[in-house]
Amino acid sequence: MSNFEPATNTVVLASDGSLADRATVDPDYNNFAPRLGFAWKAADRIVLRGGYGMSYVHFNRLGGENILSLNPPQVFNVTIDQVATNPLCTGNNFSGCFRPTMIGYPTGMLDPGQFNALRSRVNYTPRDNKTANVQSFHLSVQWEIMKNLLIDAGYVGNRTKDLIILGDINQARPNNAGESLSIQARRPRSNFSFIQGSLGIGEAQYDSFQLKVERRFSDGLYLLNSLTLSQAYDNAAGHLESSNGDNSRANFNNLAGEWGRSSYDVPFNNTTSVVYDLPFGRGRHWGSGIPRWLDAIVGGFRMTLINRITSGRPVNLTYSPSAAFSVSGDITYRPNVIGNVYNEDWRETGRYFNIAAVAAPTDVTQPFGDAPRNGFRGPRFWQADLGLHKQFVLWNDNTKLELRAEAFNLFNRTNFNAPNGSIANTANFGTFTSTLPAREIQLAAKLYF
């Protein structure tokens, strides 16, 4: 293992000795994790509940991005740019020239002694990173309005600190007015290129109002409606969980500007579930004493319904900067918003966002526009799933055959995935390239014994 040492601008190897010597980071021993909860019966049919807890994330796996064994000199990436217009390489040279495959790999290209920090990424974890922690809390009230009918309403939230996020600690400064320097010429450590830090500086928060109405199963009917109104914010996506233009690598020099809606933020989420046993047949309201042959025709039917409506997914608007505007190759650049981003006639035009309302920055000293991170949202999701089940009693009441017909997306609604949020290609900006599944119908049989 090895780690970058900012004080000396060198890569240091792990060594024998203490746990810190062998890990190249200091262990964190002061993680106090209290839990507190209560339940209070305020009245005969009313119960108040609440709780608080502190939790710690002791293992952070960001793919291979924060594994210090994947670091020079034991592991390093060598990139060879194959530009056919460059002069042919000679000998063992492979930088700034064209090297056809028939020449073969240069001798010593993977020799640790040939490591060049300008051509290979270095991973860095600060020695004093704190352990990521989450404070979770909730307060709710359950009220049984009448027999078998319950309302549950509450607030649920959490706060996350010291979350591990990624950033280029060698991020270049923007060009000054009139300058056109390369990224490397503007980096604070000119003998290194990309130094990827796994930094305990991330934050996140979640707040929600949750309402549940439940009619417990009686007289053949069960009903559950769950509504969540929420908001989720953070300053970086999870490394393997970024979507719709979001990025796990934050603008290291302006974390406040990265604070925005989480890529999983769903402000409105309502799900209704119904199970209804039709009241015909043996043991039911009507025809409880009919013969078995007649029950096999008209009895034993059950209908199920799941209806879900949610907000659309967040979309991060982005643009591709020219070399003069770029400060790092691994972060996301957002444009300026100069008008109403949404198209009201998008179902007719097929373009959800308005390209005329978004523009790339023109001031080289300000490569980041004013569009908020994940500041826009795709169309909402709505889907109804219906099931029809029929049971046949076989040789005794404990042995039954159930036939099922189930339709997913019953009304065949077109639910779009998030639209394209990149203005790099104006023709594709705001358009849809995929949808969620159309109507699907399946038949099944289930044997109870």
N, C-alpha and C positions, 0 to 999 in steps of 0.2 A: 504494500500500500504506500501511497504517497499523497501529499497535499501541497497546495500552493501556500506560500508564506508571503503575505503582502508587505511585511516590514522590510524584507530583503529582496522581494521580487524574484524568488527562487522556488523551485520545487523541492520539498524536503521529504525524505524517506522515513517510513516508520522504523522504529528501533526497539531493541529489547529493553525491558524495564517495566514501568508502570503501565496501567491500562491506557492512560493518556499517551504514553510514548508509543505503544503498539497500535493505537487507533488514530493517532494524530489529531484527535479532538478530546476535549475534556468531558468526562462523564458529569451528568447533572443529578445530584443526589437529594435535592430539596423539593421533590414533587409531592406536595401535600394535597390529597384528594378526598375532601369530606363529602358526605352524603347526608341529606336531611329530607324527610318526608312526613306528611301528616294526612289524616283523614278525620273529618268532623261531621257527625250527624247533626245538622242544624235543625231539622224537623223530621217528622215521621217519614216523609218521602223525599227529603232533600239531603244530599251529602256534598260537602265541600272537601276538595282534595288539592294538595299542592306538594311541590318538591323542588329541590335544588341539588345539583351535583357537579363536582369538578372532575374532569377526566383528562388523561394525558395520552398522546400518541407517541408511543415509545419506538415505533418502527415506521420510517418513511421510505417508501420505495417509489422513486420517480423514474421507473424504467431503469436505464443504466446511467441516468444523468447525475446521480449523487452517490455512485459507488466509487470509492476512492481507490479501489484496486484497478479500476479502468482508467489509469492515469499514467503519464510518462514517469519514469523511463521504461516501466515494464509493459505498458500498453500505450500505443499512440497511433493516431490516424495519419496516413500520408495521402495527400490528394495531389493527383497529377492532372493538370488542365490540358486536355488534348485539343489544342487549337491548330487546325491544319495550316493556317497562314503563317504560323511561327516558323522560324528556321528549324531544320532537323537537329535533333540532339546528337551529341557526339560523346563517346566514352560513357561515363556513368552520370552524366548530367541529365536532369529531368525537370529542371525549373526554368520556365520562360522559353521552352523550346518544344517542338513536336516530336514525340517518341513513339514510332510505330511499334506494334506488338511484336513484330519479327525481330526487333532489336533485343527484346527481352527486358526483364527488370534490371534496374541498375544494381550493381554490387554494393551491398551495405545499405540499401535503402531502408531496411528495417533494423539496422544496427542501432541500439540505444545511443551509441556515441554520435550518431548522425542526427539525433533528434533536433528539430528546429521548431521553436515555439511559434514562429510566424506561419507555419504550415499545419499546425495541429492544435486542437482544442485542449485546454487544461481545465480540470475540474477542481473546485475549491469549496470546502466546507469550513466556516469559521470555527476556531477552537472553542469559542464560548457560546455556541448556539444553545439557546434554551429549548426545553422540550415543548413541543406544540401542545396546547391545552384548550379544552372546551368547557365552558360553563353552561350548563343546561338547566332550565327552570320552567315550571308550568303551574298554573292555577286554574282549576275547573270546578264546575258545579254540575251534579247529576240530579235531575228532578223527574221523579216518576209521576207524571200528570194523572194517569189513571192506570188501572191494571194493564200490564203488558205494553204500556206506552211510555218511553223514556226520552227525555231531552238531555243532552250532554253538551255543555258549552264551556269553552275555556281558551286561555291564552297559552301558547307554547312558544318558547324562544331559546336561543343560545347565542353565545359570544365566543369567538375563537381568537386566540392570540398566539404569537410566535409560530405561526404556521409556516412550514417550509415551502418557499417558492423559488423559482429560478430567475437569475438575472446575470447579465454580462457586466462584471465589475470592471472590465476594461472598455466599457462603452465610450465611444468617441464623443467629443463635444460637437455641437453643430458648427458648421462653417460660419464665419463672420460675414458681414455684408461685403460682397465683392470677392470673397475667397472661393476657391474651388479645390480645396485640398482633398486627398484621398482619405478614406476612413482610417487607415493605418497611421497616417501622418497626424491625425487628430486624437489618437488614443492616448490615455495618460501613461500607459506602459508601452513604449514604442517597440520593445523587443518581444512583446507577446501579441497574439491576435485575440481570439475569443477566449476569455477566462470565465467559465460558467460557474457562478456561485450558487450553491444550494443554501439559501439564507433564511433564517428564522425570523422573518420580518413581515410575514403575511398576516392578514386579518380577515375575519368573516363574521357576519351576523345574520340571524334569521328571526323573524317575528311573524306570528300567525294568530289569527282567530279561527278556532275550529268549532264547528257546530254539527252535532250528530242527532238525528231523530230516528229512533228505532221502535218499531212495533214488533215485539217478540212473537214467535210463531204461535198462532192460535186460530181456530176455526179455518185452518187451511191457508192462512195468509201470513207472510213475513215481509216486512218492509224496512229498509235501511237507507237513509239519505245522509251522506257525509259531505259537508261543505268546508273548504279551507280557503281563507283569504290571507295571503301571506306576501312577504317580500324577503328576498335573500340578496345580500351584497357581499362582495369580497374584492380584493385587489389583484387576484390572479386565479386562473382556472387550475384545476388539478392537471398534472402533466399528461396523463393518459385519458383525460376527460374533457378536453377542449372541443368545442364544436361551433359551427356557424360563424367562423372568422375569429373566434376567441383564441387566446394564446396563453400558455402556462409561463412564458418568459416575459417578465414585466419590464417596463421602462425603469431601469434602476435609478435614474436620476430624477424621477418624478413619480413616486409611488402614489401620492395623493391624486394624481391624474388618472391612475389605473383603477381607483375605487369606483365600482359600478355594479350593475345588476349581475348576479351570478349566472353562469350559462345554464344552470338548472332552475332558474327562477320561474315559478308558475304562479302568478298572483291570484288566479281564480281556478279552483278545481272543485267540481261538484260531481259526485257519483251517486246514482240511485240504483238500488238493487231490490228486486221484487221476486218473491217465490209464491206462487199461488196454485194450490191444489183445487182443481175444478170440483165443484160440489156434487158430482154425480158418481154413483157407484157404491160398491159394498163398503160399509164403514164410514160413509160420508153423509152429508146432510140430506140429499135426495137419493132414493134408491138403495138405502143401506142393506136391504134384504133381498135384492134382486138375485136371480140365479147367476152362477159363475159364467155361464156361456154369454149371458147378456152383459155382465160386467166386463168381459173381455172385449166387448165392442164399445161400450159407452163409458166405462169407468176407468179409474187409475190414471187419469191425465193430470199432468203438472206443467205449468208454464213458468218460465223464468225470464227476467228482463234485467239487463245491466245497461244503464244509460250514463255516458260520461261526457262532460263538457269541460274543457280547459282553455286557458289562455294559450296563445301561440308562443313558440320558443323565442328567446332573445336572439338578436342578430347584431353582430359587431361590424360596423361599416369600416372598410379598410381601403387603402390605396397602396400602390407599389412605388416607392420613392426612387428618384434618380440617384446616382452616386453622390452628387453634391448634397442631397438632402438626407442621405443615410447616415445613421450613427451606430448601427449594429445590424448584422444580417439576420438576427434571430428574434427580433421583437416585431410587434404589430404597429403599423402606422395608421392613424385614423385621419380622415379628411375633415374639411370644414363643412358645416351645414349652413346653407344660404337660403333655404325655403322649406316648404312643406314636403317632407320626404315621402309621404304616403300618396299613392295614386287612388283616387276614389273609384275610378272605373277599371280597377285592376282585373276584374273577372272578364271584362270584354277585351282589354288590351293584352292581358297576360303578363303585365309588368307591375309588380307590387310596389316597387319604389320608383321615385321620380329622379331620373339622372340629372335633371336640370337643377335640383335642389342640393346637390353635393358637388364639392370641388376640392381638388388637391391643393395644399398650401403652395403659395408662390413666394413666400419670404423664406429664404434659405436659412435664416437664423431661427426659424420656428417650424421644424419639420413635422410637428404634431399638431393636427387640427383641433377644432373645438368639439367635434362629435364625441359624446360620452361613450365610454366602453359599454358594449351590449345595450346601447340606448334605444334600440328599435326592436320591433317584434313582428314575427310572422303571423299568418292568419290563425284563428282559433281552431281547436280540434273538437269535433262532436261526432260521437258514434253510439249507436244503439245495437246491442246484441240480444237476440231472442232465442229461447230454447223451448221446444215442445217435447215432453217426455211421456211415455206410455208404459205402464207396468202391467205385466201379465203374471198372475199367480199360477205357479206350476202345481206340483203334486201336494204341496202344503203351503201354509201361510208364510213360512220362513224361506221359501225358495221362489224367487221371482226373476222374471226376465224383463229388463227395461230397454226399450227402444228409444233412441234420441234423435231428434232433428234439430240442428243448431245453426243459426245464421249469424255470422259476425259482420258488422257494418250492414245491418238489415236494410237500410234505405239507400245503400250504395252511394253514400256521400263522398265526394272528392275531398279528402283531407291532405293538404299540401304539406310537404316538408318545408323547412325554412328557405326563403328566397336567397339568391346570391347577393352578398353584401359588399363585394369588391368592385371598385370602379376602375380596376385595371383594364377591363374589357367593357366598354360602355354598352355594347350590344347585349351583353349578358346580365348587366347590373339589374337587380330587382326581379329577375325572372326565376321561374321554378324549373328544376331539373328532375324532380322525383315526387312521388306521392306515397302516402301510407296505403296499405292493402285495400283493394276494393272489396265488394261483398264476397264472402266465402261461406259456403254451405257444406256442412259435414253431417254424415249419418253414423251412428254408433250403436252398439248393443252392449249391455252390461248385465251380468248374471250375479244375483245375490243368492247366497246359500249359507 
